[in-house]
Amino acid sequence: YIIVMRDPRDAAASFAPFMAAHSKEFIDWFGVGEMFASFGDADSIWNSDLQRGGDENIQFLKSFWPYRKKENVLVMHYADMMKNYVETIKKVMQFMGYDHPVSVFDNILEYTSYEWMKEHAEKFSVQHLTKTPVLEKGGMVRKASIGEGKQALSADSLKAFDTKLDMELSAEQKEWLLRGGPLP
């Protein structure tokens, strides 16, 4: 199992442009215009039934936490992945039992880089899954940043989430969920 967690506040901030990137044709065809209209910004998504103010993330973390150090489980944090992309690829390869030659590894790094994905954005825009393109061309590839959720969510949402974290998680779980770093 490979588990990737991200600061839920940042995930909400990233989810807003992702939702906005859905094609009008897909929204109309799927009949979800009203739902999509309710996702105007990160705060509305955060407080929707989809993200429930971070509850989904808290419950997910609690569900895998007892298994995080098992041999067949690799848990990574998005912040750590962004800080050291090359080491992330190496870690996944090692976990999966792959030992590629340098030339293959270099190709993996190239094809999974932000620059390559942005240049070939049409490959990630889910253009042929349904009768109509799901996303606008280039709508899936976005340069995210660590900490963007603190600016995207309202002070009330941030405070309520912090209270939930204190009630639901241990101090080490909370610290890891919000910042990454070595897995306690």
N, C-alpha and C positions, 0 to 999 in steps of 0.2 A: 504494500500500500504506500502510495506517495500522497502526502497531505501537505497542502500549501495554505498557510493562513496569512492574513493581511490585517493591519489595523482596520477594524470595521468602519471607522469614520472615513478613512481614505477610500475604502471600497465603495462607500456610498457616493463620495465625490466623483469617483471614476464611473460609477453606474449611470449618473445623469447624462453625460455626453454619449454613452453607449446607447441609452434608450432614445436619445434624440437622433441617433444615426440610423434608426430603423426607417426603411423606405415607406413613403405614404402608401404606395401600392400594397405593401405587405400589411400595414396596419388596417387598411380598408378591407383587403381580402380576408384577413383573419378576424375582422370585426372587433378590434381592440382599441378603437379610437378614443373612447371615453377613458379607459384605463390609462393609456399613454398620455392623454391630456392631463391626468392627475399627477404625472411625474414631471412637473415643471422644473424642479431643482433638487439638489441633493437632500435638502431637509424634508421635502415632501416624500421622496423615496425612502428616506431613513425612517419616517414615521408611518409608512404604508404597511400593508399586510405582508409585503415581500420581505422587508428587513426588520420590521417590528422593533425599531429603536435599538437594534443590535442584538436582540434576544437570540436570533438564529445563530449568530456567531458564537455567543456565549455557550449555548447548548451544544454546538458542534465541538467547540474546544473541550468541553467537559466530557463529551462522548469518547473522544480519542485519547484524552490525557492519560488514562491508566495504561495505555498500550504504546505510548510514545517512544519507549526505549526497547521495544521488541525488535528482534533481528529482521523481521519482514516488514517493518514500518520505517519510513523515512519521513520525518516532519521537517518542513522548512518554512521560514518566514519570508514573506515578500520583501521586506526591508533588507534582509541579509542577501537575498537573491539580487536585488538591485545594486547593492554595495559591491558585491564580488561575483559578477556574472560568470567568469571563467571557472571559478571554484564551484559554483553551483552546477554547471554542466558536468564537471569532473565528478562531483558527488553523486549526481543522478546516474552517470555511467557506471561508477563503481557499485552503487546499490543494485543496479540492473545486471551487473556481471559483464559489462562490455569493456573491452580493452582494444580500442580502435587505434590504428596507426596515426601518426601526427597529421598526415594529409587528410584523413577522414575527420579527425577532430577539428582541424582548421575549417573544413567545410561545414561541420555542425555549428561552429561558432559563427561563421558567416551567415548561414541560413536561419539562424535563430536570433540574429542581432536586430535591434530596432531599425537600424538603417536599412537592412535588406528587406525587412517586412514592410517598412514604409514605402520603399521603392516598388515593391510587388504587392501593394495593398489589395489589389483586386483578388488575390488568392485567398484572402481572409475575410472577404465581405459576404460570404454565404449567398452567392448570386444564383445558385442552381438547386437549392434544397427544396424549394416549393415552386409553385406556378409563377411566382413573382420574386424578385430579389428581396431577401430579408433585410439587408442593410444597404445603405447608400455606399457607393464605391469608396473605399478608404475608411469606412466607418468603424472598423474593428481595431485598427492600429492607432494607438494614441500613446504619447510619451507621458506617463504618469509621474507623479512626484510623491515623495514621502512627506507626510504632514499636511497634505492638501485638505483633508477632512476637517481639520480644526478651523479652517477659514470658510469652508462650505456649509457647515452645519450651524444652526442657531445656538446661542448661549444656553437656552433652555434645553435643547436636545443634548448638548454636550454635558450639561450638569446632570440630567436624568440618566445618561449613559454611565457617567462616572459613579453615580449612586448604585446603579445596577451591578457594575463591576465589583464594587466593594461588598455588595451583598452576596453575589454569586460565585466569585472567584477568590482564590488565595492571592496574596500579594505577589507571589512569583508567577502565577498564571497571568495576572493582570499585566505585570511588567512585560512578560514575554509577548502577550497578545498585542500590546500597543507599540512595542519597540523591537521585538525580535531579539537576536543575540543568542548566546549558548542556551540550549534547551535544558531547563532545570530538571 
